[in-house]
Amino acid sequence: MSGSRREKTIDLGIVILTVVLSAALSHGRSRGALDLSPEFGAGTWPARTLSLSSPLLFGFTWVVNPIALAATGMLWWRRRWPTAAAVVAAAAASVTPAVVPLVVALFTVAVLKPPRTILTVGLLALLPIPVYFLMHPSVSGGPIAGAVIVAVLIAAAVGWGLFVRSLNERTERAEAEAVLRAQRAQQQAREDIAREMHDVLAHRLSLLSVHAGALEFNSNASAAETARAAAVIRESAHQALEDLQVVLHVLRSPAEDSTGDGTRPPQTGLSEVPDLVEESQSAGMRVDLDIRCAEPGGPTGLAGLTAYRIVQEGLTNARKHAHGSPVRITVEGGPGAGLSLELTNPAAGGTTRDGIPGAGQGLIGLEERVTLAGGRLSHGRTTTGYVLRAWLPWPV
């Protein structure tokens, strides 16, 4: 059932129930029960009650009132015009026993309308009570008890409506926060993917560009040299695809970080840095690596992966912006003291290798990665060239 049909069904049930309760209240009053209405103008049309008796009513005599029926009928539109329905019900309750539609209308106003409207309509509903006692100062007994009951019912209707309103607002706020958390999670996933793609593919593709460029401009290369260069290009492309698959697997399963057969993908760390340097050397770069660590494998987990990414980004940038310049990499540290990395290369006169574009986002992403790992990163030009320094925590 759709939301609109469900609401209409509920409204119809409320109207029918209100008619029954109002008739019962009028019937009880006619038998001398407690009067819950000031009944200004009682006994005059249309405030006069009508008695209905029919076999269809199962032998009961129902006492109804045209004004009370009109107020009850307005409840069908209580969601669309809650204030109008409450005003009509308040007016009807001052001349007839229409307390039930008044309570329902006030509840709806408390749920749907702003506080100022709620206060105004509530005071309007209570206004007939003091007016009646001002007009009849000597009254006592039943009318006083009935006035107290009506005031309590009005306050209860408004209070219950405000409670339901708070529940609805809390639910809407929780749903909005859930949507916002989902959007933030999606944005974070996109940023993670972009960072990993840059870190993994920029290095591989820059190597591909170097080898392809050498193959393109070395027209005098022998068939063996051409075949060897093509094999290097093919191997680099294959390795780039494998790295991409590992990245996507980790991003898709961040919590478990495991494959379907229970094994974990290979953890990249400081121990893979020599292979990284060898790849760059095979592409023609001059790289001097000096690792002086208390433990050869270096830190594990996030610190190890971040150290690997720092070296990878440094080599990629040197290949792009300082082609032909030697690069020196120094890594030292130990558990408790932390891991220090330094990559330096002489100035290359501001030249950039053709065909290797850069978006300028690599160092920005690297700074964020180092910060998340609890470390520090600095980079910039010096009088002798360019330097990239980083410090990462190394737990004991």
C-alpha positions as CSV (number, residue, x, y, z in Angstrom):
1,M,0.0,0.0,0.0
2,S,1.4,3.4,-1.0
3,G,2.0,6.1,1.6
4,S,-0.9,8.3,0.4
5,R,-3.4,5.4,0.4
6,R,-2.3,4.4,3.9
7,E,-2.7,7.9,5.2
8,K,-6.2,8.2,3.7
9,T,-7.1,4.8,5.3
10,I,-5.9,6.0,8.7
11,D,-7.8,9.3,8.3
12,L,-11.0,7.5,7.5
13,G,-10.6,5.2,10.5
14,I,-10.0,8.2,12.7
15,V,-13.2,10.0,11.4
16,I,-15.3,6.9,12.0
17,L,-13.9,6.4,15.5
18,T,-14.4,10.0,16.3
19,V,-18.1,9.8,15.2
20,V,-18.6,6.8,17.5
21,L,-16.9,8.3,20.5
22,S,-18.7,11.7,20.0
23,A,-22.0,9.9,19.8
24,A,-21.2,7.9,22.9
25,L,-20.2,11.1,24.7
26,S,-23.5,12.8,23.7
27,H,-25.5,9.8,24.7
28,G,-23.8,9.7,28.1
29,R,-24.6,13.4,28.6
30,S,-28.2,12.9,27.8
31,R,-28.4,10.2,30.5
32,G,-27.0,12.7,33.1
33,A,-23.3,11.9,32.8
34,L,-20.5,14.5,33.1
35,D,-20.9,17.5,30.8
36,L,-17.6,18.3,28.9
37,S,-18.9,21.3,27.0
38,P,-19.8,24.9,28.0
39,E,-22.6,24.6,25.4
40,F,-23.1,28.3,24.6
41,G,-26.5,28.5,22.9
42,A,-27.5,25.0,23.9
43,G,-31.0,23.9,22.8
44,T,-31.0,26.2,19.8
45,W,-30.4,25.1,16.2
46,P,-27.9,24.0,15.1
47,A,-26.5,23.3,18.5
48,R,-29.5,21.1,19.3
49,T,-28.8,17.4,19.4
50,L,-30.6,14.8,17.3
51,S,-31.5,11.3,18.5
52,L,-31.2,8.5,16.0
53,S,-32.7,5.1,16.6
54,S,-32.7,2.4,13.9
55,P,-32.4,-1.4,13.6
56,L,-29.2,-0.8,11.7
57,L,-27.8,0.8,14.9
58,F,-28.1,-2.5,16.7
59,G,-30.9,-1.2,19.0
60,F,-28.9,1.7,20.4
61,T,-30.1,5.3,20.3
62,W,-27.4,7.5,19.0
63,V,-27.3,11.2,20.0
64,V,-25.6,13.3,17.3
65,N,-25.1,17.0,16.6
66,P,-24.8,18.7,13.2
67,I,-22.0,21.0,14.4
68,A,-20.1,18.1,16.0
69,L,-20.5,16.1,12.8
70,A,-19.1,19.1,10.8
71,A,-16.1,19.3,13.1
72,T,-15.6,15.5,12.8
73,G,-15.8,15.7,9.0
74,M,-13.0,18.3,9.0
75,L,-10.7,15.7,10.3
76,W,-10.6,14.2,6.8
77,W,-8.5,17.2,5.8
78,R,-6.5,17.5,9.0
79,R,-3.2,16.8,7.3
80,R,-3.8,19.4,4.6
81,W,-5.3,22.1,6.8
82,P,-4.5,21.2,10.4
83,T,-5.0,24.8,11.7
84,A,-8.4,25.2,10.1
85,A,-9.6,21.8,11.4
86,A,-8.5,22.7,14.9
87,V,-10.2,26.1,14.8
88,V,-13.5,24.5,13.6
89,A,-13.2,21.8,16.3
90,A,-12.6,24.4,19.0
91,A,-15.6,26.5,17.9
92,A,-17.7,23.3,17.8
93,A,-16.6,22.2,21.3
94,S,-17.8,25.5,22.7
95,V,-21.4,24.8,21.8
96,T,-21.6,21.0,21.5
97,P,-19.9,18.0,23.1
98,A,-17.2,17.9,20.3
99,V,-14.3,17.2,22.6
100,V,-13.0,14.2,20.6
101,P,-12.5,15.9,17.3
102,L,-10.9,18.8,19.2
103,V,-8.4,16.5,20.7
104,V,-7.5,14.9,17.4
105,A,-7.2,18.2,15.6
106,L,-5.0,19.6,18.4
107,F,-2.8,16.6,18.2
108,T,-2.4,17.1,14.4
109,V,-1.5,20.8,14.9
110,A,1.2,19.9,17.5
111,V,2.7,17.3,15.1
112,L,2.7,19.5,11.9
113,K,2.7,23.2,12.7
114,P,5.3,25.6,14.2
115,P,5.3,26.4,18.0
116,R,3.6,29.8,17.6
117,T,0.7,28.2,15.8
118,I,0.5,25.5,18.4
119,L,0.4,28.0,21.2
120,T,-2.3,30.1,19.5
121,V,-4.6,27.2,18.7
122,G,-4.2,25.7,22.2
123,L,-5.1,29.0,23.9
124,L,-8.1,29.3,21.5
125,A,-9.3,25.8,22.5
126,L,-9.0,26.7,26.2
127,L,-10.7,30.1,25.8
128,P,-14.4,28.9,26.2
129,I,-13.7,27.5,29.6
130,P,-12.9,30.8,31.4
131,V,-15.5,32.7,29.4
132,Y,-18.1,30.2,30.6
133,F,-17.2,30.6,34.2
134,L,-17.2,34.4,33.8
135,M,-20.7,34.2,32.5
136,H,-21.8,31.8,35.2
137,P,-19.8,32.7,38.4
138,S,-22.0,30.8,40.8
139,V,-21.7,27.4,39.0
140,S,-20.1,24.5,40.8
141,G,-19.8,20.7,40.9
142,G,-20.1,19.0,37.5
143,P,-19.2,21.9,35.2
144,I,-16.0,22.5,37.1
145,A,-15.0,18.9,36.9
146,G,-15.9,18.8,33.2
147,A,-13.8,21.9,32.6
148,V,-10.8,20.4,34.4
149,I,-11.1,17.2,32.3
150,V,-11.3,19.2,29.0
151,A,-8.2,21.2,30.0
152,V,-6.3,18.0,30.8
153,L,-7.4,16.4,27.5
154,I,-6.3,19.5,25.5
155,A,-2.9,19.6,27.3
156,A,-2.5,15.8,26.8
157,A,-3.3,16.1,23.0
158,V,-0.8,18.9,22.5
159,G,1.9,17.2,24.7
160,W,1.5,13.9,22.9
161,G,1.6,15.6,19.5
162,L,4.9,17.4,20.5
163,F,6.3,14.0,21.6
164,V,5.4,12.4,18.3
165,R,6.8,15.5,16.5
166,S,10.1,15.1,18.3
167,L,10.2,11.4,17.3
168,N,9.6,12.2,13.7
169,E,12.3,14.9,13.7
170,R,14.7,12.6,15.3
171,T,14.0,9.9,12.7
172,E,14.4,12.4,9.9
173,R,17.6,13.7,11.4
174,A,18.9,10.2,11.8
175,E,18.1,9.4,8.1
176,A,19.7,12.6,7.0
177,E,22.8,11.8,9.0
178,A,22.9,8.3,7.5
179,V,22.7,9.8,4.0
180,L,25.5,12.2,4.9
181,R,27.6,9.4,6.3
182,A,27.1,7.4,3.1
183,Q,28.0,10.3,1.0
184,R,31.2,10.9,3.0
185,A,32.0,7.2,2.8
186,Q,31.6,7.4,-1.0
187,Q,33.8,10.5,-1.2
188,Q,36.4,8.9,1.0
189,A,36.4,5.8,-1.2
190,R,36.8,8.0,-4.3
191,E,39.8,9.8,-2.7
192,D,41.3,6.5,-1.6
193,I,41.0,5.1,-5.2
194,A,42.4,8.3,-6.7
195,R,45.4,8.3,-4.3
196,E,46.2,4.6,-4.8
197,M,45.8,4.9,-8.6
198,H,48.2,7.8,-8.7
199,D,50.7,6.1,-6.4
200,V,50.7,2.8,-8.3
201,L,50.1,3.8,-11.9
202,A,52.1,7.0,-12.1
203,H,55.3,5.1,-11.3
204,R,54.6,2.3,-13.8
205,L,53.4,4.5,-16.6
206,S,56.4,6.8,-16.3
207,L,58.6,3.8,-16.7
208,L,56.6,2.8,-19.8
209,S,57.0,6.3,-21.2
210,V,60.8,6.2,-20.7
211,H,61.2,2.8,-22.4
212,A,58.8,3.8,-25.2
213,G,60.6,7.1,-25.8
214,A,64.0,5.3,-26.0
215,L,62.5,2.8,-28.5
216,E,61.0,5.6,-30.6
217,F,64.1,7.8,-30.8
218,N,66.7,5.0,-31.2
219,S,66.2,4.3,-34.8
220,N,69.5,2.5,-35.2
221,A,68.7,-0.1,-32.6
222,S,69.2,-3.7,-33.6
223,A,66.4,-6.2,-33.7
224,A,67.6,-7.7,-30.4
225,E,67.6,-4.3,-28.7
226,T,64.2,-3.5,-30.0
227,A,62.8,-6.9,-28.8
228,R,64.4,-6.4,-25.4
229,A,62.9,-2.9,-25.1
230,A,59.5,-4.2,-26.2
231,A,59.7,-7.0,-23.6
232,V,60.5,-4.4,-20.9
233,I,57.4,-2.4,-22.0
234,R,55.2,-5.5,-21.9
235,E,56.5,-6.5,-18.5
236,S,56.0,-3.0,-17.1
237,A,52.4,-3.0,-18.5
238,H,51.7,-6.4,-17.0
239,Q,53.1,-5.3,-13.6
240,A,51.0,-2.2,-13.8
241,L,47.8,-4.3,-14.3
242,E,48.8,-6.6,-11.4
243,D,49.4,-3.6,-9.1
244,L,46.0,-2.2,-10.2
245,Q,44.3,-5.5,-9.3
246,V,45.9,-5.5,-5.8
247,V,44.8,-1.9,-5.2
248,L,41.2,-2.6,-6.3
249,H,41.1,-5.7,-4.1
250,V,42.3,-3.8,-1.0
251,L,39.9,-1.0,-1.6
252,R,36.9,-3.4,-2.1
253,S,37.7,-5.4,1.1
254,P,39.3,-2.9,3.5
255,A,38.0,-4.6,6.6
256,E,39.0,-8.1,5.9
257,D,41.9,-7.5,3.4
258,S,41.8,-11.1,2.3
259,T,41.1,-13.1,-0.8
260,G,38.4,-15.6,-1.2
261,D,40.7,-18.5,-0.3
262,G,41.8,-16.9,3.0
263,T,45.2,-15.6,1.8
264,R,46.2,-12.0,2.1
265,P,47.4,-9.9,-0.8
266,P,51.1,-9.1,-0.7
267,Q,52.0,-6.3,1.7
268,T,54.1,-3.7,0.1
269,G,56.8,-2.2,2.4
270,L,60.4,-1.1,2.8
271,S,61.7,-4.5,1.7
272,E,60.3,-3.9,-1.8
273,V,62.2,-0.6,-2.2
274,P,65.4,-2.2,-3.7
275,D,63.2,-3.7,-6.5
276,L,61.6,-0.3,-7.1
277,V,65.1,1.2,-7.4
278,E,66.2,-1.5,-9.8
279,E,63.3,-0.8,-12.1
280,S,64.2,2.8,-12.2
281,Q,67.8,2.0,-12.9
282,S,66.8,-0.3,-15.7
283,A,65.0,2.7,-17.2
284,G,68.2,4.6,-17.3
285,M,68.0,6.5,-14.0
286,R,71.0,6.8,-11.8
287,V,69.8,5.9,-8.3
288,D,72.0,5.5,-5.2
289,L,70.1,3.6,-2.4
290,D,71.5,3.6,1.2
291,I,69.4,1.7,3.8
292,R,70.6,1.7,7.3
293,C,67.9,0.2,9.5
294,A,68.0,-1.8,12.7
295,E,65.7,-4.3,11.0
296,P,66.2,-5.0,7.3
297,G,62.5,-5.4,6.6
298,G,61.7,-2.0,8.1
299,P,58.3,-1.3,9.8
300,T,55.3,-3.2,8.8
301,G,51.7,-2.1,8.2
302,L,50.8,1.4,7.3
303,A,54.3,2.8,8.1
304,G,56.0,0.4,5.7
305,L,53.5,1.0,2.9
306,T,53.9,4.8,3.4
307,A,57.7,4.5,3.2
308,Y,57.4,2.6,0.0
309,R,55.0,5.2,-1.5
310,I,57.4,8.0,-0.5
311,V,60.3,6.5,-2.4
312,Q,58.0,5.7,-5.3
313,E,56.7,9.2,-5.6
314,G,60.1,10.7,-5.2
315,L,61.5,8.5,-8.1
316,T,58.5,9.3,-10.3
317,N,58.9,13.1,-9.7
318,A,62.6,12.9,-10.4
319,R,61.9,11.1,-13.7
320,K,59.4,13.7,-14.7
321,H,61.0,16.9,-13.6
322,A,64.8,16.2,-13.3
323,H,65.5,13.7,-16.1
324,G,69.1,12.6,-16.2
325,S,69.9,13.9,-12.7
326,P,71.2,11.3,-10.2
327,V,69.0,10.5,-7.2
328,R,70.2,9.6,-3.7
329,I,67.9,7.8,-1.3
330,T,68.8,7.5,2.4
331,V,66.7,5.4,4.8
332,E,67.6,4.9,8.4
333,G,66.0,4.3,11.8
334,G,64.7,1.6,14.1
335,P,61.9,0.6,16.4
336,G,61.1,3.4,18.8
337,A,63.3,6.0,17.0
338,G,61.2,6.1,13.9
339,L,62.1,5.8,10.2
340,S,63.7,8.7,8.4
341,L,63.8,8.9,4.6
342,E,65.6,11.5,2.4
343,L,65.5,11.7,-1.4
344,T,67.8,14.3,-3.0
345,N,68.7,15.1,-6.6
346,P,70.7,18.0,-8.2
347,A,68.8,20.8,-9.9
348,A,68.1,20.0,-13.6
349,G,67.6,23.5,-14.8
350,G,63.8,23.2,-14.6
351,T,63.5,20.7,-17.4
352,T,60.7,18.3,-17.6
353,R,60.8,15.1,-19.6
354,D,58.5,15.3,-22.6
355,G,55.5,13.0,-22.7
356,I,55.2,12.5,-18.9
357,P,52.5,14.9,-17.7
358,G,52.0,15.6,-14.0
359,A,48.8,16.8,-12.3
360,G,50.7,18.2,-9.3
361,Q,48.6,16.1,-6.8
362,G,51.1,13.5,-6.0
363,L,52.9,15.4,-3.2
364,I,49.5,16.6,-1.8
365,G,48.3,13.0,-1.5
366,L,51.6,12.0,-0.1
367,E,51.4,14.6,2.7
368,E,48.0,13.3,3.6
369,R,49.2,9.7,3.6
370,V,52.1,10.6,5.9
371,T,49.9,12.6,8.2
372,L,47.5,9.6,8.5
373,A,50.5,7.4,9.4
374,G,51.4,9.8,12.2
375,G,54.6,11.1,10.5
376,R,56.0,14.3,9.0
377,L,56.9,15.3,5.4
378,S,58.8,18.2,4.0
379,H,60.0,19.0,0.4
380,G,61.3,21.8,-1.6
381,R,64.2,23.2,-3.6
382,T,67.6,23.9,-2.0
383,T,70.7,25.7,-3.2
384,T,72.0,22.4,-4.6
385,G,68.8,20.8,-5.9
386,Y,65.6,19.2,-4.6
387,V,65.1,17.4,-1.3
388,L,62.2,15.3,0.0
389,R,62.3,14.3,3.7
390,A,60.0,12.3,5.8
391,W,59.8,10.8,9.2
392,L,57.5,7.9,10.1
393,P,56.8,6.3,13.5
394,W,58.3,2.8,14.0
395,P,56.5,1.0,16.9
396,V,58.6,-1.0,19.2
